[in-house]
Amino acid sequence: MSTTKLRLGPLPRAENLKLTFTCPAGLKADLERYAALHSKTYGEAVDALTLIPHMLEAFMARDRAFKRLNKPALSAAP
């Protein structure tokens, strides 16, 4: 196993829903290269379609403005 650490770590198991989107050819090629590197790094075959939701989730988790605006309202406890 490689000692390279990718920002996106090993993938968790989760229930999934199907979405369809369109992206530029260059982005698709980059996603496929990332998937190949991820597979090599973690020793488990994974394709770009499997990685996309995890990448989006990681992106949103690190977006400070989104987190700030998406916080549930704090209830006034007596």
Sequence and secondary structure as in RCSB ss.txt:
>XXXX:A:sequence
MSTTKLRLGPLPRAENLKLTFTCPAGLKADLERYAALHSKTYGEAVDALTLIPHMLEAFMARDRAFKRLNKPALS
AAP
>XXXX:A:secstr
      SS S              HHHHHHHHHHHHHHHHHHTS   HHHHHHHHHHHHHHT HHHHHHT     
   
